[in-house]
């Protein structure tokens, strides 16, 4: 394609993939994100730093990459669909724990009805083979630490948030191509209220509990 700028390429890709980043204001020190109960706050409830500068612009922002469009895209690829079926096709021994899917938390979920706003639904967690189980991982990364004797003692610079798809076989589920980034919590300090940064993911998970119409190739 004869494109004249990266901006045009980005917009075409955004429209084709239906994947648009969501931008949220956050504390200048990354204490928390102004979402949920903090959506209308003008100061950080933790460090009391103002949300806006003198021009009424947010002093810091968190860019969130939605997970739903990327999960939907997986069902357009027959090979990925086969990989996602690992959860329902695997043979497990109730007396052994060979995978996180054998753990007590997921076993209890599989035996429980879905609840939305306290109302019990007629279907259970994982009842359908297209149900997807996700794991959230978040850890600090310092881009200025250096190596060896010159290793710096600086605090973490940023905190990447990533999603691991537990439906996939354990041999591949943590490979780069199958791990989805949700965004990076900007530094320089560790977030004090991680749940506020997870709020967009929580909203998407609520949609998932209700069911999301998705094109299925097979």
Secondary structure, 3 states (H helix, E strand, C coil): CCCCCHHHHHHHHHHHHCCCCEEEEECCCCCCECCHHHCCCCECCCCCCECECCCCCECCEEEECCCHHHHHHHCCCHHHHHHHCHHHHCCCCCCCCCCHHHCHHHHHHHCCEEEECCEEEEEECCCCCCCCCEEEEEEEECCCCCCHHHCCCCCCCEEEEEEEECCCCCCCCCCHHHCEEEEEEECCCCCCCHHHHHHHHHHHHHHHHHCCCCCCCC
